Amino acid sequence: MTLKTTISAAAARTAAPSISGLMKLALERPEVVSLAAGFVDQGSLPVEATADAAARILGDESAGRVALQYGTTAGDEALRAILIERLEAQHGVPPGTYREAVGRTVLTNGSAQLIYLVGEALLDPGDIVIVESPTYFVFLGPLETRGARAIRVPIDEGGLRLDALERTFEAIRDRGELGRVKLLYTIPEHANPTGISLAIDRRKPLLDLVRRWSAEAGRRIPILEDSAYHGLSFGPEEAPSLWSLDEERETVILARTFSKTFSPGLKLGYGVLPPSLVDPVLALKGNHDFGTANLCQKLARMVLADGEYDRQVARLKEVYARKAAAFLEAIDAHFGPMRDRVAWTRPRGGLYVWMTLPEGVDTGFDGPLFRRCLDEGVIYVPGEFAFAPEPTPPPRNHMRLTFGVPDEAALAEGARRLAAAVRATIE
Ligand SMILES: Cc1ncc(COP(=O)(O)O)c(C=O)c1O
């Protein structure tokens, strides 16, 4: 007799990540230009700096033994202190201003784990999370697992639209659901998937708006500030983080990562939590793994201390600025004649361009455009994945394009192939 294994309700409502198929396809068909993969530039990965740091750590027997031992659930305290000092420097405040935040900082397996843990700490089935429209589609997965509802709020070229956020809160209140709003998730720098950043003059007002609605809800609604692309600005440094504007230190959860600015292979991220979330998140993380890989933390501490990290970020800014310029130039050239029907963002940092096609064009895997793109030899991420399911069915006429992995020649060729497929579809 074959007995059936019953999986949990949480596992049953969790779909496989929407782009795993795309990653497989890119590996199987190397001739295809992948404007889809969310990887980083292969050629500029910091092999030498990492090898050197590893040799220094492991070349010292006692430091080597510490690095190869388990660490603590919160992570290396010296590294957490360095990260907080760097926040002080970024925000131009006197050294020591944020010192107490070291105890509220947790090192995680990428920022992915931090944002997962925050969801786990805050959300029960039926709870509501407000997200940008579009948002980082991978974040929608854990929400599905928690059984939470995601409601989207439009953005424009200045990021999250505060008027629309106000209307969304009003609509939620009018339905009697304000008590279910447990989190607002935003990516204020060079967002995935649009490349757009939150305007400086919206930052404090966003915090004030959420505080006001928290008061109305009778409970604090935290903001999860995912700044995965912080540091990768092609021009001036980013505006002050929402976290730095949260003087009470109670509303904003800051999530950052070494993945984009150094190496995703280290899979090291961190979060600075409001006091009330420290114990719950650490308890949950303890059950996940009782601590992030210690060796990766020691490597990160070494490259931060010896300046290699900052040199790498400086190099990457140049690499991605060059790639973005080459890609946008090719898009301008090939899509220029379709400009009245096709729109695209012009990122000032990060890895992404967001393209909008005429309504009615279906960019999904089963639509004619994706099939044409496969024939032409180019792939993208269908935009529909980046939209929360409420308040209306997600639009299907967008594409996320990334210039992270292909070289400049491949980006130009990818833009040409994409334009050919789009032209054949919309004409
Ligand atoms: C917006 C955003 N947040 C978080 C992550 C997670 O990255 P990691 O877990 O490698 O830090 C990514 C990765 O693509 C991202 O784009």
PDBQT file of the ligand as one rigid body, heavy atoms in Angstrom, charges set to zero:
ROOT
HETATM    1  C1  LIG A 501      15.329  43.913  -3.084  1.00  0.00    +0.000 C 
HETATM    2  C2  LIG A 501      16.081  42.711  -2.646  1.00  0.00    +0.000 A 
HETATM    3  N1  LIG A 501      16.050  42.368  -1.356  1.00  0.00    +0.000 NA
HETATM    4  C3  LIG A 501      16.706  41.298  -0.901  1.00  0.00    +0.000 A 
HETATM    5  C4  LIG A 501      17.436  40.479  -1.750  1.00  0.00    +0.000 A 
HETATM    6  C5  LIG A 501      18.088  39.275  -1.163  1.00  0.00    +0.000 C 
HETATM    7  O1  LIG A 501      19.431  39.231  -1.328  1.00  0.00    +0.000 OA
HETATM    8  P1  LIG A 501      20.395  38.438  -0.339  1.00  0.00    +0.000 P 
HETATM    9  O2  LIG A 501      19.583  37.439   0.413  1.00  0.00    +0.000 OA
HETATM   10  O3  LIG A 501      21.396  37.783  -1.218  1.00  0.00    +0.000 OA
HETATM   11  O4  LIG A 501      20.973  39.462   0.575  1.00  0.00    +0.000 OA
HETATM   12  C6  LIG A 501      17.502  40.788  -3.115  1.00  0.00    +0.000 A 
HETATM   13  C7  LIG A 501      18.238  39.934  -4.052  1.00  0.00    +0.000 C 
HETATM   14  O5  LIG A 501      18.099  39.990  -5.239  1.00  0.00    +0.000 OA
HETATM   15  C8  LIG A 501      16.797  41.939  -3.572  1.00  0.00    +0.000 A 
HETATM   16  O6  LIG A 501      16.786  42.282  -4.861  1.00  0.00    +0.000 OA
ENDROOT
TORSDOF 0
